[in-house]
Amino acid sequence: MATRRRILKELDDMAKDTTSGMHATPLDVADMTHLQGRFAGPPGTPYEGGEFVVDIKLPDNYPFMPPRMKFITKIWHPNVSSQTGAICLDTLSQKWSPVLTIKTALLSLQSLLDAPEPTDPQDAEVAQQMIKNPAAFRIKAQEWAHRFAGAPKAEAEVVDLTSNPAGNTAASSTSLTGSSAAKPPPLAAPMISEEQRRLQEYAGFPPIVIERFTPMGFPISSIVRALEHAGIRRGRNISDMEAERIVELLLH
């Protein structure tokens, strides 16, 4: 009963949320553990303009165990099987927490489309193409999004040669070896390590706190603002109750 109440509340909250773009409905009202989720492909990606449908099965001990999800819509993505729709995503396995919801899981899937991880693939063929030939990967991902998810057909790129027409290489070479080339190069900015840059972004909050929410697809800057708004003191870990409050702030 507790699981059913939790699911009903999550679905009600999602139905009232008009900003996230996440949707989930039961396939049969008599079985609230089998749902179908939908979300739009993120802008600026090969999946933009498409709608992606996900099969969701909730275990009996949900939310203490993660939902089992797979794509129904065929998709060309290194972390999703192009044959079965199986998904490789930490949020749906070892990084799952009871404070997460069906909506946050769908948001994490949408974020995965925006930031693929070809070094940790579910589909090795797609991952190899993305690593070795990114242009070909993008073309095929767009083709599949158009064919299976209803995305608009991608327009062919047009190369603009007017800025340096053929035969003008000599002029270009002259300009590069002119007075501007004789100027001393500007002083390089001080280099900081990736770890230093990351800690600066975290604004004094421990990585264990920030990285509790980044797998859900939230930007680091938004996580920092939510922690500050909730009055979380820098330098310490947070409880599950506090984490649930942060997720609520991030979703609204």
ABEGO torsion letter per residue (X at the ends): XAAAAAAAAAAAAAAABAAAGBBBBBABAABAABBBBBBBBBBGBAABGBBBBBBBBBBAAOAABBBBBBBABBBBBAABBAAAGBBBBAAABAABBAABBAAAAAAAAAAAAABBBAABBABAAAAAAAAABAAAAAAAAAAAAAAAAGBBBBBBBBBBAAABBBGAAAAAAAAAABAAAABBBBBBBBBBBAAAAAAAAAGGBBAAAAAAAAAAGBBAAAAAAAAAAAGBBBGBBBBAAAAAAAAAAAAX
